């Protein structure tokens, strides 16, 4: 229940305060969001499988966001930022959809 309350408070604060992202971080925000969604879907799958561990979730969440951001940053430095961004989104997208499929099978028994 505490995570749901935290989520509601965070969404409300974001809507009320309307924070701005600095221009130099804007290319990394979509990648960070996709990486965070991957961790969230993985955590939900683990919860439904009965193997959820909050420490593993936290480390997974933070490491996904940091590693995805570093890959895109490295791509920007090498001049291939768009290609690496696309690669990160594809890989994380595949993971998100496989976790969503497992969640669907778990919930609907299909």
C-alpha positions as CSV (number, residue, x, y, z in Angstrom):
1,X,0.0,0.0,0.0
2,X,2.9,2.4,0.7
3,X,4.2,2.2,-2.9
4,X,0.8,3.1,-4.2
5,X,0.5,6.1,-1.9
6,X,4.0,7.2,-2.9
7,X,3.1,6.8,-6.6
8,X,-0.1,8.9,-6.1
9,X,1.8,11.6,-4.2
10,X,4.6,11.6,-6.9
11,X,2.1,12.0,-9.7
12,X,0.2,14.7,-7.9
13,X,3.4,16.6,-7.1
14,X,4.6,16.3,-10.7
15,X,1.3,17.7,-12.0
16,X,1.1,20.5,-9.5
17,X,4.8,21.6,-9.6
18,X,5.3,21.1,-13.4
19,X,9.1,20.5,-13.1
20,X,11.2,21.2,-16.1
21,X,14.0,19.0,-17.4
22,X,17.3,20.7,-18.3
23,X,18.0,20.7,-22.0
24,X,21.1,18.6,-21.7
25,X,19.2,15.8,-19.9
26,X,16.2,15.8,-22.3
27,X,17.6,13.2,-24.7
28,X,18.1,10.8,-21.8
29,X,14.6,11.1,-20.2
30,X,12.7,8.9,-22.6
31,X,15.3,6.2,-22.2
32,X,15.2,6.5,-18.4
33,X,11.4,6.1,-18.5
34,X,11.5,3.0,-20.7
35,X,14.2,1.5,-18.4
36,X,12.1,2.3,-15.3
37,X,9.0,0.7,-17.0
38,X,11.1,-2.4,-17.6
39,X,12.0,-2.6,-13.9
40,X,8.4,-2.0,-12.9
41,X,7.0,-4.7,-15.1
42,X,9.7,-7.1,-13.9
43,X,8.8,-6.3,-10.3
44,X,5.2,-6.9,-10.9
45,X,6.0,-10.2,-12.6
46,X,8.1,-11.2,-9.7
47,X,5.4,-10.2,-7.3
48,X,2.9,-12.4,-9.1
49,X,5.4,-15.2,-9.2
50,X,5.9,-14.9,-5.4
51,X,9.6,-14.2,-5.7
52,X,9.5,-10.4,-5.2
53,X,12.4,-8.9,-3.2
54,X,12.4,-5.2,-2.6
55,X,16.2,-4.9,-2.6
56,X,16.4,-6.7,-5.9
57,X,13.7,-4.4,-7.3
58,X,15.4,-1.2,-6.1
59,X,18.8,-2.3,-7.5
60,X,17.2,-3.4,-10.8
61,X,15.3,-0.1,-11.1
62,X,18.3,2.1,-10.4
63,X,20.8,0.0,-12.5
64,X,18.4,-0.2,-15.5
65,X,18.0,3.6,-15.5
66,X,21.7,4.3,-15.0
67,X,23.0,1.7,-17.5
68,X,20.5,2.8,-20.2
69,X,21.5,6.4,-19.7
70,X,25.2,5.6,-19.8
71,X,24.7,3.6,-23.1
72,X,22.9,6.6,-24.7
73,X,25.5,9.0,-23.3
74,X,28.3,6.9,-24.8
75,X,26.5,6.8,-28.1
76,X,26.2,10.6,-28.1
77,X,29.9,10.8,-27.4
78,X,30.7,8.4,-30.3
79,X,28.2,10.2,-32.6
80,X,25.8,7.2,-32.8
81,X,23.4,8.3,-30.1
82,X,20.3,7.7,-32.1
83,X,21.3,4.2,-33.1
84,X,22.1,3.2,-29.5
85,X,18.9,4.9,-28.2
86,X,17.0,2.8,-30.7
87,X,18.8,-0.4,-29.6
88,X,18.1,0.3,-25.9
89,X,14.4,0.9,-26.5
90,X,14.2,-2.3,-28.6
91,X,15.9,-4.4,-26.0
92,X,13.9,-3.0,-23.1
93,X,10.7,-3.1,-25.2
94,X,11.2,-6.8,-25.7
95,X,11.7,-7.3,-22.0
96,X,8.6,-5.2,-21.2
97,X,6.4,-7.2,-23.6
98,X,7.7,-10.5,-22.3
99,X,7.0,-9.5,-18.7
100,X,3.6,-8.2,-19.8
101,X,2.8,-11.5,-21.4
102,X,3.9,-13.4,-18.3
103,X,1.7,-11.1,-16.2
104,X,-1.2,-11.6,-18.5
105,X,-0.8,-15.4,-18.4
106,X,-0.6,-15.2,-14.6
107,X,-3.7,-13.0,-14.2
108,X,-5.9,-14.6,-16.9
109,X,-4.5,-18.1,-16.7
110,X,-4.1,-18.1,-20.5
